[in-house]
Amino acid sequence: MTMPVVALTMSPVYLAQGKGFFAEEGLDVETTATGGGGPDIRALIAGEVEFTFTTGDNVILAYQEGKPLLMVASALNKVFINWAMHRDSAKAKGITENTPLTQKLKAMKGLTVGVTNPAALTAHLAAFVIRKAGYVPQQDVKIIPVGAGPTWLAALENRKVDLALTAPPVPETAIQRGFAIMFINNAKGEDPSISEFLMENLVARPETLKKDPDLVRQMVRALVRANKSALSSTPEQVTEALRPFLSKADPKILLEGVKSLFPTLSPDGRTTERSLQTTQDILEVAGLLKKRAAYADIVSNEFLPK
């Protein structure tokens, strides 16, 4: 199974591994992080893996290119991508963490935004926010790929970019190290235009659902159990369970990230029509949507536990 990054957004997978839920289903799941969205889903389309655990935006974009995939479980159903801004860039623009969102967005003109990968959700959200601010991506605000984790942090710290966005706890690490401020905190709902969202989903090819439905049910059951386990635990307990998978994160930052993660976790794995609509709305504003997908074309809830 591929997944885009090593981050808190992958928590359901980490918990299913660490707590033995995959093993109890008779599964030996090998995961590969691809340094951002795009390569993860391309590997699935090419038949190199059976599943990917990724954002729904690229499932929609694959569908409009004639490469249908199906989301069989929703693990995170709200945006869990935060923006950090270099302190010097913030000072030059007169921006603080408490500046109203509309003023923050207007201040983006002339700046450079770092995203993990050109085909990742971070790139799609960057284009959405830039256009919402009334600007044209690459003309008024530059977008460049900076990778994930250490390379993302280095790009922002060395001010190769003024702003960058990715999943916690990476932006929070930049802030804790003192060279950045929080620009947009989606984890806390700072942008009210984004409600439900196809944040992290288990995705498979249609032929896998037909050929091996029991395998799909096993994967779905393990991930739903992981979410239910997290939601019935304390943030401290979940943080401890995640520590082996996110060992480079500062323990305090990881705990705060887990607290922000809880409201995004789906308790039943069901993919809602509203989350699909919101995700397609964002892609449309970003200028990336050519064709809207119908719910039944890319979503199946039939593999969820009864």
C-alpha positions in Angstrom: 0.0 0.0 0.0 1.3 3.5 -0.9 0.7 6.6 1.1 1.8 10.2 0.3 3.8 11.2 3.4 4.9 10.3 6.9 2.6 12.4 9.0 -0.3 12.4 11.4 -2.7 12.1 8.5 -1.5 8.5 8.3 -2.5 7.7 11.9 -5.2 5.2 11.1 -2.6 3.1 9.1 0.0 3.4 11.9 -2.5 2.4 14.6 -3.8 -0.5 12.5 -0.1 -1.7 12.2 1.0 -0.9 15.8 -2.1 -2.3 17.5 -2.2 -5.4 15.5 -5.5 -4.8 13.7 -4.0 -5.7 10.3 -2.4 -8.8 11.7 -5.7 -9.9 13.4 -7.3 -9.8 9.9 -4.5 -12.0 8.6 -2.9 -9.2 6.7 0.8 -8.4 6.3 0.7 -4.8 5.0 3.8 -3.2 3.6 3.6 0.6 3.3 5.6 3.0 1.1 5.6 6.8 1.5 6.0 8.6 -1.8 7.0 12.1 -0.7 3.7 13.7 -1.5 0.5 12.9 -3.3 0.6 11.9 -7.0 3.1 9.1 -7.1 1.1 7.1 -4.5 -2.0 7.0 -6.7 0.0 6.5 -9.9 1.4 3.3 -8.4 -2.1 2.1 -7.7 -3.3 2.9 -11.2 -0.2 1.0 -12.6 -1.1 -2.1 -10.6 2.1 -1.9 -8.5 0.1 -2.0 -5.2 -3.3 -3.2 -4.2 -4.3 -0.1 -2.2 -3.3 3.5 -1.5 -4.2 5.5 1.6 -4.6 9.0 0.2 -6.6 12.1 -0.4 -9.7 12.1 -2.5 -8.8 15.0 -4.7 -6.5 12.8 -6.8 -9.2 10.1 -7.1 -11.4 12.7 -8.6 -8.7 13.9 -11.0 -7.9 10.3 -12.0 -11.6 9.7 -12.8 -11.8 12.7 -15.1 -8.8 11.3 -17.0 -10.6 8.0 -17.5 -8.8 6.1 -14.7 -11.5 5.1 -12.3 -10.7 4.2 -8.7 -12.9 3.6 -5.7 -12.8 5.0 -2.2 -13.9 2.2 0.0 -13.4 3.8 3.4 -13.0 7.4 4.7 -10.5 7.6 7.6 -10.2 11.4 7.9 -13.1 13.6 6.8 -11.8 17.1 7.4 -8.8 19.0 6.0 -5.7 18.4 8.1 -3.2 20.5 6.3 -1.7 23.6 7.9 0.2 26.5 6.5 3.4 28.1 8.1 5.0 31.4 7.1 8.6 32.4 7.5 8.9 34.9 10.3 10.8 37.4 8.1 8.2 37.2 5.4 5.4 37.7 7.9 7.2 40.7 9.4 7.7 42.2 5.9 4.0 41.8 5.1 2.8 42.9 8.6 1.2 39.5 9.2 0.7 37.8 12.6 -1.0 34.6 13.6 -4.0 36.7 14.7 -4.4 38.7 11.5 -7.8 38.0 9.9 -7.8 35.3 7.2 -8.9 37.7 4.4 -6.0 40.0 5.2 -3.5 37.1 5.3 -4.7 35.9 1.9 -4.4 39.4 0.3 -0.8 39.6 1.7 0.2 36.6 -0.4 0.9 38.6 -3.6 4.5 38.3 -4.7 5.3 35.4 -2.3 6.4 31.9 -3.0 4.5 28.9 -1.6 6.1 25.5 -1.0 4.1 22.3 -1.6 5.1 18.7 -1.2 4.6 17.6 -4.8 3.1 19.3 -7.9 0.3 16.7 -8.0 -0.3 16.6 -4.2 -3.3 17.9 -2.2 -0.9 20.6 -0.9 -0.6 21.9 -4.5 -4.3 21.8 -5.1 -5.1 23.6 -1.8 -2.4 26.2 -2.6 -4.1 27.0 -5.9 -7.5 27.1 -4.3 -6.4 29.6 -1.6 -4.5 31.8 -4.1 -7.5 32.0 -6.5 -9.8 32.6 -3.5 -7.6 35.6 -2.7 -8.2 36.9 -6.2 -4.7 36.0 -7.5 -3.4 33.8 -10.3 -1.2 30.9 -9.3 2.4 31.2 -10.8 1.6 34.7 -12.0 0.8 36.6 -8.7 1.9 33.9 -6.3 4.6 31.3 -7.2 4.1 27.6 -6.2 7.1 25.3 -6.1 7.6 21.7 -4.9 9.8 21.3 -1.8 9.2 17.7 -0.8 8.1 16.4 2.6 9.4 16.4 6.1 13.1 17.4 6.4 13.2 19.0 2.9 10.0 20.9 3.5 11.4 22.3 6.8 14.8 23.2 5.1 13.1 25.1 2.3 11.1 27.2 4.7 13.9 27.7 7.2 16.3 28.8 4.4 13.5 31.0 3.0 13.5 29.4 -0.4 9.8 29.8 0.1 7.8 32.3 2.1 5.0 30.0 2.9 4.6 26.2 2.9 1.8 23.8 3.7 1.6 20.2 4.7 0.2 17.9 7.3 1.0 18.2 11.1 3.3 17.9 12.9 5.6 19.4 10.3 4.4 23.0 10.2 4.2 23.0 14.0 7.8 21.8 14.1 8.9 24.9 12.0 7.0 27.1 14.5 8.5 25.4 17.5 12.0 25.8 16.0 11.4 29.6 15.9 11.6 30.4 12.2 7.9 30.4 11.3 4.5 31.4 12.4 1.1 29.7 11.8 -0.4 31.2 8.6 -3.6 29.1 8.2 -4.6 26.5 10.8 -7.1 24.3 9.0 -6.9 21.7 11.8 -8.7 24.2 13.9 -11.1 25.3 11.2 -9.6 28.7 10.4 -10.9 28.5 6.8 -14.6 28.1 7.2 -15.1 27.5 3.5 -13.7 23.9 4.0 -16.0 21.7 6.1 -16.2 18.0 5.3 -13.4 16.9 2.9 -12.0 13.7 1.4 -8.9 14.0 3.5 -7.6 10.4 3.8 -9.3 7.4 2.2 -8.6 3.7 1.5 -8.6 3.5 -2.3 -8.5 0.5 -4.7 -8.9 -0.4 -8.3 -12.4 -1.6 -9.3 -11.0 -5.0 -10.4 -9.6 -5.5 -6.9 -13.1 -5.1 -5.4 -14.5 -7.7 -7.9 -11.6 -10.1 -7.7 -10.8 -10.0 -3.9 -13.7 -8.5 -2.0 -12.7 -10.3 1.2 -9.3 -8.6 1.1 -11.0 -5.2 0.8 -13.3 -6.0 3.7 -10.3 -7.0 5.9 -8.4 -3.8 5.1 -11.5 -1.7 5.8 -12.3 -3.4 9.1 -8.7 -2.9 10.3 -8.8 0.8 9.6 -12.2 1.4 11.0 -11.1 -0.5 14.2 -8.0 1.8 14.3 -10.2 4.9 14.3 -12.6 3.5 16.8 -9.7 2.6 19.1 -8.3 6.1 18.8 -11.6 7.8 19.5 -12.1 5.6 22.6 -8.6 6.5 23.9 -7.0 9.6 25.4 -4.8 11.8 23.3 -1.9 10.7 25.4 -2.5 7.1 24.7 -2.8 7.7 21.0 0.4 9.7 21.0 2.2 6.9 22.7 1.0 4.4 20.1 2.1 6.7 17.2 5.5 7.5 18.6 7.3 4.6 16.9 6.0 5.8 13.5 6.6 9.6 14.1 9.8 9.3 16.2 11.3 12.5 14.8 8.5 14.7 16.1 8.8 16.6 19.3 6.6 14.8 21.9 4.7 18.0 22.9 4.1 18.9 19.3 3.0 15.4 18.5 0.5 15.4 21.4 -1.0 18.7 20.3 -1.3 17.4 16.8 -3.1 14.3 18.0 -5.6 16.5 19.9 -6.2 18.4 16.6 -6.5 15.0 14.7 -9.4 13.6 16.8 -12.2 15.8 15.2 -11.1 14.6 11.7 -11.3 10.9 12.4 -14.3 9.1 10.9 -16.0 6.9 13.5 -17.6 4.5 10.9 -15.5 4.9 7.7 -18.5 6.1 5.7 -17.7 8.5 2.8 -20.4 11.3 2.6 -21.8 13.0 -0.4 -21.0 16.4 1.2 -17.3 15.5 1.5 -17.2 14.7 -2.2 -19.0 17.9 -3.1 -16.7 20.1 -1.0 -13.6 18.5 -2.4 -14.9 19.0 -6.0 -15.7 22.6 -5.2 -12.1 23.2 -4.1 -10.7 21.6 -7.2 -13.1 23.7 -9.3 -12.0 27.0 -7.7 -8.4 25.9 -8.1 -9.0 25.5 -11.8 -8.3 21.8 -11.9 -11.8 20.2 -12.3 -12.9 19.5 -15.8 -15.6 17.0 -15.0 -17.6 16.3 -11.8 -17.7 12.8 -10.6 -21.0 11.3 -9.4 -20.9 9.8 -5.9 -21.4 6.2 -7.1 -18.6 6.5 -9.7 -15.8 6.8 -7.2 -17.3 5.8 -3.8 -18.4 2.4 -2.3 -19.6 2.0 1.2 -20.5 -1.6 0.7 -17.3 -2.9 2.3 -17.8 -1.2 5.6 -18.5 -3.3 8.7 -22.2 -4.0 9.1 
